[in-house]
Amino acid sequence: MDQGGSVFTEDSPIYQQLATQIADDVVAGTYPEDAAVPSSNEFATFLHMNPATAGKALNVLVEQGILYKKRGVGMFVSPGARSQLLKQRRTDFPQQYVRPLIREARAVGIDPVELAEMIKEEYTP
């Protein structure tokens, strides 16, 4: 988490948004395997939210196997969590991003060749 204050939208519950942000940080390497993550109270203070909301976000990640608890010590990133998240995101990628992109391209009259060229141009540094 690199930003103080809350920057949450009303699109989904705050705890889900926080869980997603923590997962993003695991994928990015901010929290490597076996690294401690901030406590629910630390997240609550930093992000100006209810500690129960932060705790719910952490528990979601525990249930998914992304984090694990050490009683009396804190929450830590599970071994293999980054790989698990990357695998899930690759699986979800077509449904979440490709299909909506294709739907919009069709709606505005972009053919597959033109769409592929646009993607290639944007993808190349």
N, C-alpha and C positions, 0 to 999 in steps of 0.2 A: 504494500500500500504506500504509494508515494505522494499522497495528497491529503492534507488536513481538511477538515470540514466535510460535510456530506455532499455528494454529487450524485444523488440517486434520482431516478425517474419514477413516474407513477405507473410505468408499464407492467411492473411485476413487484411482488413483495420485496421489501428492503432486504430481508434475510437471504432471499434467493440471489439478489444482486450482489450482496457481499460474498456469498459462497462462490459465485461466478468469478468475482474479482480475485479472491484468494486462489481459486483454481487457475486463473490466468497467471497469477504470480508464481505458482508452482511450475506451470509450463514454461514461463520465461526464465526460470532459474532463480528468482528472487528468494524463494524458499526451497532449497535443495532437499533431497531425501535425508531423513532423520534430523532435519533442522527444526528448531522450535518455531512455532508461529505465535504471534501475540495472543494474549489471553482475551477472553470476551470483554473483560473490564478495560483492557488496553485499547481494543478496537472501539469500544463504546466511547471512551474518553477522546480518542483521536478523531473519530468520525461523528461525534456528537449524537449518539444514538443510545437507546435503551440497552443495557447489558444483556437482557434476555433475548433481544433481537440478534445481537452479535453471537450469543451462545447458540441460538438456533441455527445460524449459518454454519458455525463450527460443527455442530452435531450432524447436520446434513452431510458434511464432508467426511465425518467419521463413519456414518452409515454407508457411504459410497466407497469406503476403504482408502480415501485420499489422505486422511489424517488418522492418527491413533493417539490415544490418551495414555499418559503415564500418571498414575494416581499420585496426587500431591506435587507433581512436577509441572505438568502442562500438556499441551497438544504438540504433536510433531508430524512431519510429513512422512507418510508411509513409504517404505521401499517400493519402487516400481510405480509410484503415483504419477510421475510425469509421463511415463510410457503408457500407463492406463488412460490418462487424460488425452494424450495425442491419438491413441487408437480410437477412442470414443469420438473425438472431434473429426477424425478422418471419416468414420462411419456416418456421422451426422452431416457432413459437409454437403453432399448433393441435395438432401432435403432442405437444409437450412439456407444454402446460398445459391447453388446451381439452378435448381428448379425455379426459384423466384426470379433469378436473372434471365433465364430463358423465357419465362412468361412475360416479363417486361419487354424483352427484346422483340418478341413476337407482336406485342401490343403496339409497339412504335415502329414496326416494319423493318427491323434489323434482321438480315438473313444470317444463317450460321457461319458463313465464310467471313462476313463483316464482323460478327461478334467475336469470332476466334482471333481476328486481326486486332480488334480493340483490346482483347485480353492480353495478347502477345505484347502489344505496345506498352500497356500499363505494367505488365509483369517484368519487362526488361528494365534494368536500372539505367 
